[in-house]
């Protein structure tokens, strides 16, 4: 797997490539914006109405929904992870790793934790997997 820093609509991103496939992941929300399998055809929808201002959630692609779904809690719709800046932590075991350090929490979420997103990329599939570690 290969990864390189790039931008999309002035948003910092990481482009990952493996087995002839590619994916584009925005650091804003660790949001997968594009997935192109080895056959060369884009598989994800990205809305023309998507906002890339570093504050709003991105419309389309594959978002990270954490720590709640929809408005079923006290946090903003679908939680805060999709509107925070994640860090690219490199390649581990042939997967791209992104990390969000929540520190002491985000009001009203008062739990210190680190969320990690691992993205495996193969010729015909993308495998996003998230994990949470409480601090």
VENUR-V984917 format. One record per residue. BURIAL is + if it has 16 or more other C-alpha atoms within 10 Angstrom, else -. D_FIRST is the distance of its C-alpha to the first C-alpha in whole Angstrom. Layout:
BEGIN
BURIAL/D_FIRST
BURIAL/D_FIRST
END
This chain:
BEGIN
+/0
-/4
+/7
-/10
-/14
-/16
-/19
-/21
-/24
-/24
-/22
-/19
+/16
+/12
+/10
+/7
+/6
+/5
-/8
-/10
+/10
+/10
+/11
+/13
+/14
+/18
+/18
+/22
+/22
+/18
+/19
+/16
+/18
+/16
+/14
+/14
+/14
+/13
-/17
-/17
-/19
-/19
-/20
-/20
-/24
-/24
-/28
-/30
-/31
-/28
-/29
+/27
-/29
+/27
-/30
-/30
+/27
+/25
+/27
+/25
+/21
+/20
+/22
+/22
+/25
+/27
+/29
+/31
-/31
-/33
-/37
-/37
-/38
-/39
+/35
-/35
+/33
+/30
+/30
+/29
+/25
+/25
+/27
+/25
+/23
+/20
+/18
+/14
-/14
-/10
+/7
-/9
-/9
-/6
+/7
+/8
+/12
+/15
+/18
+/22
+/24
+/28
-/30
-/33
-/33
-/33
-/37
-/38
-/35
-/36
-/33
-/31
+/28
+/24
+/22
+/18
+/16
+/13
+/11
+/9
+/8
+/9
+/11
-/14
-/14
+/12
-/13
+/15
-/16
-/19
-/21
-/24
-/25
-/29
-/30
END
